[in-house]
Amino acid sequence: MSSSAIDIILLGRTYSIACPVGQEAALRAVAQKLEQQLTSLRGRTSNLSREDLAMMAALNLGHELHEEQRKNQDYMQQMDDRIRLLQRTLEQALVERSHKED
């Protein structure tokens, strides 16, 4: 898979990042979210270094990702439960129908 470098600006510093072709918009969207996190943290805490800001932003974004993954797992479990209920209901209806036809 080929890639190209795109420039991302975070806290006023430009980073050239290798990116798979076709994924540039996604990388820019992630960089924008990261920039928002960094700017927000910098505004609330004036004495953190760039490295500390980056670590705090990574933890915040990691927490958001973890919560979304947990919600997704919960949703998948609910859908699996509903599918099983629907299958049982259909099977029961078919059995009852076959008994009525006898």
N, C-alpha and C positions, 0 to 999 in steps of 0.2 A: 504494500500500500504506500503510495507516495504521500509526501507531506510538504508543507510549505511553512515558512516562518511568518508569523504575524506579530506586530508590536502591540503590547499591552501596557498601559500606564497605570501604576498603582502608587498612590501617595506621591505623585509627581515624578516617579522614577519609571523609565521605560525599560521593559523587558521584551526581548525577542524570543518568542516561544514557538517551537516546532508544533505543527498542527496537521492532522490528516486532512487531505483535500476533502472539502465538503462539510467539514466540522467547524469552520471558522466562526460562523454565527453562534454556535453553541459555546465555543470558547470565549467569545466576546461577552456573551450573556453571563457566563460564570464569572468572568473578570469584573463585570459591572457589579454583580452581587457582592463579590469580594471587596471591591472598592467601597461600596456602601457600608459594609461591615467595618472596614478599616477606618473610614471617615467617622463613623458613629463612635467607635471605640476611642479614637483620638480625641474627639470632642468631649467625651466623658472622663478621660484619664489623660492628663497632660504630661505625666512623667514617665510614660512607657516608651521603651525603645522600639524601633521598627520591628525587631525580632520579637519582642514581647507582644506588640500589636498583632503581628502575623500569627503567633501562637494562640492568642485569645480569639482571633477571627476564625482560625482553623477549628478550635474547640466549639465555638458557636455554630459554625456551619456543619460540623460533624454531628452535633446534637440535633440540629434540624433534620439532617439526613437520617439519623437513627430513628427519630420520631416518625418520619414519613414512612420508613421501612416497616416500623412496628404497625402503623395504621394500615399499610398495605397487607401485611400478614394477617391482621385481624379481619380485614375485608375479605381476603381470600378464604379464610376459615369460615366466615359467614356464608359466602357463596357456595363452598363445598357442602356445608350443612343444608342449605336450601336445595341444592341439587339432589342430595341424598333423600331429603324429604319428598321432593317431587318424584323421584324414581320409585320410592316406596308407595306413594299415593297412586301412581300409574299402574304399578304391578298389582296393587290391591284392587284397583278398579277393573283391571283385566281379569283377575281371578274371579271377582264377583260376577262379571259379565258372562264368563264361561260357565259358572254354576247356574245362572239364570237360563242359559241356552240349553242346558241339559234336561 
